[in-house]
Amino acid sequence: MRRVVSLFLPFLAIERLRRQDRFAAPRPEPRALQLPVDDNPGACSVPRGGGWRPGARWARERQNAGGQGAVRGEDRTRLDVEREIAALPLHAKPPMRELGRRSETAEHPFRRTVSSVVAQEVCDAPPVMAAPLALIGKVGRRDEIVSACPAARALGIHVGMVATHARALVSDLDFRASEPEADQALLDRLALFGIRRWSPIAAVSPSDGIWLDLTGAAHLHGGEERFCQRLQAFCRRAGFTARIAIAETAGAAHALARYGREDIAIIPHGGVVKALSPLPVAALRLEGGALAAARKFGFETIADLIPVARGPLARRLGLAAIDRLDQALGGKAEPITAREDVVIPAVERRLLEPIGTAEAIGQVMYDLLKDLAEVLQRRGLGARSLRLTALRVDGGEQVVAIGTSRPTREVPHLLRLLKLRIERIDPGMGLEQFRLLAPHTEPLDAENLGAILAGESTLRDPARLVDVVAGRIGPGAVFRIAPVESHVPERAVRPTSPIATAGSWPAWQRPVRLFARPEPLSRVIALLPDQPPRRFEWRGRSYTVVAGDGPERIHGEWWRRNGEVWAVRDYYRVEDKAGGRYWVFRRGDGVAGETGDLSWWMHGVFA
């Protein structure tokens, strides 16, 4: 079932400009921590004098004695203390460093730490609010507000307001010119990022969002809900306000992301009609004329349009409104044109006149391959696969693909492989556009051919022959058998690339033809526990053994599953009266019952 994600960025242009301002503005110098110091700490209960220190014994005794010189702290002022200090003789006055001390009013250093002071200052500081901002764009022949932040909307500024009216309403508002090209470029970069990180199909949803086809990819992100949370967190870190909706159709996801009530809306299968019913008609992406006609005939929500017959509704709102409604409800397909990754090397040719002959198509292939070879050479790459897309006059597409066993950018070799696919192209009324791209590339450096040119090496590369044969009979029909480190015969081999090094084979004798699955034998006569069979029946024929060799005992691989812990196979090479040689085995060692059921099987045939 198809699942489409619509990412809506309501304040894309506003937040993009604020990000530019934030990165363009110079960073402020780090400010030293300023502790709160009161310049007027109030009256002091301890008099200052020559050699005075806080808590001096004479000060406490004088205060406790209650003499005439003792004055209560609440009755003294800063001026009184300064007058007393000025009246002291010069040798009794405190040094200059003592005049600025406030130790008598400071708290204990371990009772109030610096972190608590900073935390209190941060908490007491008022929240920093972004300045109101509105963007002005050209709509027709007049300047209008095309985007406004929430703070500007709170002042009465709204989208569609004439710029002169907005300036008269709020004169000190930050008005800037809109940049739709920069907004589209940012959306394009987001779509490209989505292709590389989220989904292989992503496209821009004009003019403030993107579409993601999450079909078959939700489990890679932990489910749809987890994906939405991660996507919203990403947008928040990037400085954008986002609303996300997932539905079965692109139109439904687009409508719910822009006109829904939730920041994250996940519509289950079969719930599109119920979710779209309360939304306004504008959620269907209708033109201005269709919206005016809908208001004229009293259509306010999508639920008002669903029960109306398509014929009368088309006469009132137009055929475009019917198409949008069917696309949102799933009655009509709405494919998403994916944004292609620019990293993939690609070339394109548009023809003045349509072509349809094999010779003309081959010439276009040659021209495209020459252009693609130059692109690959500049990047130091070689193509492992090529895909040619031909667009017909009637809008249909013809796609053919080839693959190579090694990276290459040789035009004659690739052209030979592409010409093998010409017979699969149906030109129809003619082909007018061709596009060739290399979805799979690998680094390709220069090769040292000195030994081959000097005749010192006769090694030939079979890659070209393999490519041609694979192009005719299919890439899966050409392979080489490579050994695998396993004692079990059916697991000891695997198919690999025909040009890959096969590796060294063990010295065990194995039949030329090894069956992928052993076949059972019946009516077997053999002496237990170690003798080869004397007679058996296989595929409806009876075989009499005249010679045999064995057994070769192979134990099961206990680390794979519990059933192979005690499993044993005894293999025998036997020869019948007609000269045929076979490789048979018995399950079990012939003594312990847990090693096997003593059944006989045919596993291969010798030459």
N, C-alpha and C positions, 0 to 999 in steps of 0.2 A: 504494500500500500504506500502511495506517495505521501511524503511529508515535506512541506515547504516552510522555511523559516523566513519571516520578514523582520528585518532590523530597521527600526524607525528612529532617526536622530532629529528631534523636533527643532533644536536650536543649533544646527550644524554650522551655519555661517557665523552666528554670534560667538559660539565657543571656539571656532577656528581662529577668529581674530583675537580673542582673548589669549589663546595659546601663543599666537605670534607675539603679542605684546609682552607676555610673561617671559618668553625666551629672548626677545630682543632687548628688553630693559636691562640696564646694568645691575648687577647684584649689589645690594647694599653692603657696606662695610660691617663686619661683625662688631656688635656693640658690647662693650664690657658690661658685666653684671653690676647693676646699681642697686645697692641695698637701701631699703627705706630708712632714711635718717631724718629725724625731726630737727629742724634748725632751732626750734624753740621748745625744748623738752619740758619747760615749766620750772616750777620752784624746786630747789634741791634741799633736802633735809639736813645735809651735811655742809657746813661752811667751808669755803675754799680759803686757803692761806698758804703761808710759806711751808714748804715740805709736806703739804697735804696729800693724802692718798685716800681713796675710798675705804671706809671701814677703819680709819685710824682709831687707836685706843682713846686718845684725848677727845675725839669727836663724839664717841659713844658715851664716854663718861660725862661730858658736858651736857649732852642731850638727855641722858638719864637723870642727871642732877637737877635739870630744869632751871639752870641759872638764868640770869638776865640776858646773857649773850645768846642763849639758845632761842632760836626763832623757829616756829613750826614751818614745815615745807609749804603748806598751802598759803602762808602769809608772805612768803618771800617771792620776789620776782627776779627776772634776769638782770634788770637794771640795778637792783639792790646788790646782787652778787658782783656786778662789774664795778660798782662804786666801792665796795669793800676791797676788791683787788687793787683798784687805783689808789686807795688810801694807804696800802701797805708800803713800807720802805722798799727801796730798789732791791736790796739783797734778799728780801723776803717774798718778793713777787714770784709766782710760778713761771717756769720757762715757757717759751712760745708754744712748744709742742703740747703743753698741758692745757692751754687755753681752748683748744679745739676738741678736747676729749669729752665724751659723753658716757664714760664708763658707769657713772652713778645711775644713769637711766636706761642703759642697755641691759637686755636680758642675758641669762646665762647662755654661754655659747653652745652648750649641749642640749639646751631645752628647745631651741629653735634652729633648725639646720637651714642651710642655703636652699636645698631643694624645696623645702616647705615655703620659703619666701618666694621662690620663682613660681611655684604652683599657685600661690595665692595671687601673685600679680597676673598670671595667665588667666586664672578664673575671673578675676575682677575686670580684666580688659574687655571692652565691648567687642562683639563679633564683627569681623571684617566683612562687609557686604560689597559685592561688585557694583560698580557704578552703572546706572541705567544706560543701555545702549540700544540703538535702533539703526537699521540699515535701509538705505534709500536706493531704489532701482527705477529704471525707466520702464513704465508700463504704458504702451501706446505713445501718446504725446505728452504725458505728464509724469512727474516724479511722485512715486508713492512709497509708502512703508512696505517693504517686502519681508521684513523679519524684525521682531522685537523681543527683547529678553523679558522674563517675568517682572523684573523691577520696572521696566518701561511700561509694560501693560498695566501695572498697578497705578501708574500715573495717568492712564487714559489713552495711551498710545496703542493702536491695534493695526494689524496687517490690512492693507488696502486704504489706509488714511492718506490723504494728500500731504505731501511733505511740508508745504507752507502752513497748513493747518496744524500739523504736529509741532513745527517750530514756534508757532504763535502760542500753542497750548503750553509747551514746556520749552522755554528759551534756552536753558542751560543743559539740555539733554545732549548726550554724546551721539551725534548723527554721523554716520559714515556711509560711503558708497559701497554697494554690494558688489561682490566679485563672483558671479556664477561660474566662470571658468575655473577659478581656484577651488570652489566647492565641488565641482564635478571631478576635478583632478584628485581631490582628497577621497571622494567616494570610489574612484577607480582604484586608488591604492588600497583602500579597505577591501574591495572585492578581490584584488590580487592577493592580499594577505589571507583572505578567507579561503581562496583556492589552495593555498599552500599549507594552511593550518586546520581548517574546519571541514570543508567539503570540496569535492572535485568540481562541483557545479555552483558557481556564484556569479551574480550579475547585479548591475546597478539598478535600483528602483527609483526612477526620477521622481523628485529631484532631491530627496532627503533620506534615502535608505538603500539597503541592499537586500537581495534575495539569496537564500541559501537552500539548495536541495539536499535535505538531510536524509533522504531515502537510503537505507542500508548503511548509514554511517553513524547513527545515534549511539550504538553500543560502544563505539570507539571513544566516546566522550562521557561514558557513565550514564547514558539515558538522556531523554529529552529535557527533563527538568534540570538535571545537573548541567547540561550543556547551556541552557538559558542562563543559569546562575553564573557560570563561568564567562559567558559572553557579556553579560551585564557588568560583571566585575572588571572585565577588560576595558569596556567603554568608560567606566567610571575612573579607572586609573589613567586613561588617555585624556580625560577632561571633557567627556561628552555625556549628555543625558540621553538615555536609550530606553526604548520600549520594544518588546519582543513578542511575537505571536507565531505559533506553529499551528498549521491547519493542513487539510488535504489538498487544497488548491492555492495557487499563488494569489489569486484575487481575494480569497477569504483571509489569508494571512496579512495581506496588505491592508485590508479594511480594519481588521481587529487591532493591528499595531497602531493605527492612526486614530481610530474612533472608539476603541474599546476603553473600558474603565480600569483595567489592570495593567501594570507595567510588564507582567509576564503572563501571557494567555496561551494555554495549551489546550487545543480543541481535540477531543477524542474522535475516533472514527465514527462517522455517521452523525456528528453533532454540528455540522456546518450550518444547516438551515436554522437551527435553534440559536446558534451564536450570532448569526448575521441578522436575524429578524429585528431586534431592537435598534439596530444602527441606522443612521440617517441615509438618505439616498445618495448623498455626496460621497459616501464610502465606496461606491462602485466605480470611481474614477470617471465620472461623466463630464461632458463638456458643459460650458456655461449655458448654451441654448437648451440642452436637455434638462439641466437643473431648473431653469426658469419654467420650462413646460411642466416639470414635475410639481413645482409649487402651484402652478396655475390649476392643475387638475387635482390637487389635494393629496399627492403622494408625499408623505413625510418620511416614512421609514421603509426599509427593504421588505418588511412584512406586508406592506400595502401593495407591493409589486408582484409578490409571488403568486397569489391566487388569480391575477388578471391574465386573461388569454393573451398569447403572444401576438396575434394579429392586431387587435385594438391597441395593445401597448406599444407595438412598433409604430403605428400611425401617430400616436401621441408623442412618444419620446424619441423615436428614430431607431434604426436597426443597430446602431452602435450601442445603445443602452441595453438592447436584448442580448447582444454578444457579451457585454460586461457582466450581466446578470447570470448568464449561463456559465461563463468562465468561473465566476465566484462560487456557484453552486455545484460545479463539477460536471455540468451537462455538455460543456465544450472544452476541448483541450486548449491549454495555454502554455506552450513550451517556454522554457527559460533559456535564452541565448546566453550561454556561459561566457564569461570573460576569459580569454585565452591568456595563458602565461607567456609573457614576452621572452622568457628564457628559452623556449622551444624554438630552434631555428626553423624559419618558414619563409617561403617565397610565393609570389602570386603573379598571375598573368590574366589580364582582361583582354578579350579579343574584339576586334571591330566587327567581325561577322561570325556567326555560329559555324562550327565545323562538325563533321560527323564521320569522316573516313579514318581508317586505321593509320594511313600515312600522315595525315595532318595531326592526329593525336600523338603519334610517335615523335613528330617534330616539336610539338609543345612540351612533351616530356623531356626531350633533349635540352631545350632552352631552360626549363625549370631546373634540371639537374646541374647545368653549368652555373646558374646563379646560386643554387644551394651549396655547391662545392666551394665557391668563393667564401660564402658565409662560414662554412665549417672550417675552412683553412684559416681564416682570421681568428677563430676561436680555438684552434688546435684540437678539433674534435673529429670523430669519425662516426658515421651513421650505422646503427645496428638495425634500425627499422625505419621505413618510410611509409607515409600515408598520403595518397593522392586523392583529392576531392575535386570532382568536376560538376559544375552547376549547369543544369540544362535550361533551355529557354522557358519551359513551362514551370520552372521553380523546383524541379526535382534534383536530387543529388545522387551522384554515382561515386562510390568510395572503393578504392582498391588499396591494398597494403602489401608490402614485401618485407622480408627480414633477411639479415645476413649473419653468418656464423662468426664473423670478426668485424670490428669497426673499419669502415672504408669510406672514401670519398672519391673513388674512381668512377668517372662518368660513364665510360663504356660498359663496365661491369654492371652498374646499377641500371643503366638503360636496358641492357639485355634482360634483367629480371623484371623490369616494369613492362616491357613489351609482351612478356608472357601473360600479363593480366589484361591486355587490350581487349581480348575476346569477351571478357566479363563486363565491359562497359557498354551500357545501352545508351546511345546518343539521343534517341528520341527525335525530336524536331531540331536538335543541334545543341552543341556545348559552347557556352560563351564565356565561361570563367573557370580557371584552374588554380588550385592551391596545393602546394607540396610542402609538407613539414616532416621533420625528423623527431618523433616523440621520444625515441631512445637513442642516446648518443653516449660515446665513451671517448676518453682522451686518446689521441692518435699522434704519436711523435714520429720523427724520421727513423728509418731503419737502415742499418749498415748492410749494404749489398756487396761489399768488397770481396768477401770470400766466395760468394756465388758468381760474381763476374769474373773472378780469377780462375774459376773452375775447381777450387779447393773443396767446395761443398756441392753435393748433388741433391740436397734436400729440397723438395718441392712442396709448396703449400697447397693442400687439397681444398682450401676454403672456397675457391671459385666453383669447382666442380660440385661441391656439396650444396652451394647456394642454388645452382642451376637445377640439380636433381630435386632438391627440396621445393623449389618453385613449381616443379611439374607434378610431383606426387604428394606434396604436403610436408611441412616441417616435422611432423610427428613420425613420419615413416623413415627418416634417416637418423640413425643413432649408432652408438658404439657401446658395447658392454664393458663396464668397469668393475673391478673387484671391490668387495666390501669386507671389512674385518668381521666375519661371522662364520661359525662352523656349520650352521644350518644351511643346507644347499640353496633353498629358495630365497634366503636372505643374503647370500654371499655375492650376489651380482646386482647391478643396477644399470639402467640405461643412462648414457651421458652424451655430451656433444660429440659429433663425429670427428672433430678436429682436436679434441682434448686428449691429453696423454692418458693412456689407459692404466698405467701403473704395472707393477709386477704381480704376477699370478702365483699362487701357492703351488707346491709340487704334487698336490693330490690329483689323482686320476678322476676326471669327471667326464660324463657322456657329452657327445657333441650336441645332442638335443635334450635339454632339460625341461621337463614340464613345469609350467607355472604352479600347477596344483597336482599332487600325486593322485593317481587313479587306482581304485581298489582292485585286488585280485581275488579270484574265487577258486574253490576246490584245490587248495594248495596242499601238497604232500611234502613234508620236510621233517627231519629228525631234530629234536630239541636237545641241547639248547643252541648249538653252534653250527649246525649243518645247513648248507644252502638248500633251497627247494628243489625237489625232483620233478615236480609236475605242477602246473598252474593254468588257469584259464583267464584270458584277458581279452576284452572287447569281443566276446563270443567265440573265441578260438582257443583251442587247447595247445599247450606248449609242453614239450618233454625236454628237460634239461640234461645235457650230456657232460657239461663241465661247469664248474663254479669256483669262485674265489671269495674269501671273506671269513669272518665278518669285519667290517669297519664300523666301530661303535661311535656314535655321535650323541652326546648328552644335550638335553634342552637348556635353553638360556634362562636360568632361574630368576634373573633380575627383571625379566619382562612381565611374567605373570606366574601365579602360584601353580598353575597346571603343568608347568615345565620344570618344577623342582626335581621331580624324580623321573621325568620322561627320558626314555632311551630309545634309540633307533639303531638296528643292526643292518648295515648295507652289504649287499652281495652283488658281484658281477657274474652273470650267468650267461651260458650259450646254449641254444637249442639245437635240434637235429638239422634244421635248415640253415644254420650258420648265423642266425641273428643273435646279437649280444645286447643284453638288457641290464638295467640297474634297478634292482628291487631292494626293498627293506622291510623289516619286521618291527612292529612296535613292541617294545619290551625286550628284556634280556633273556626271557625264557625260564626264569627262576622266580623272581619276585613279581607278584601280581600288580603292585602299585607302579611299576615301571611302564606298563602298557598292556593292551588287550590281546596281544599276539596276532593281530591282523596283518596281512601282507599287502604291499602297495607297490605300484610301478611308478618310478620317478624319472626315468630317462632311457634313451636309446643310444647305443654307441654306433659308430659308423660301420 
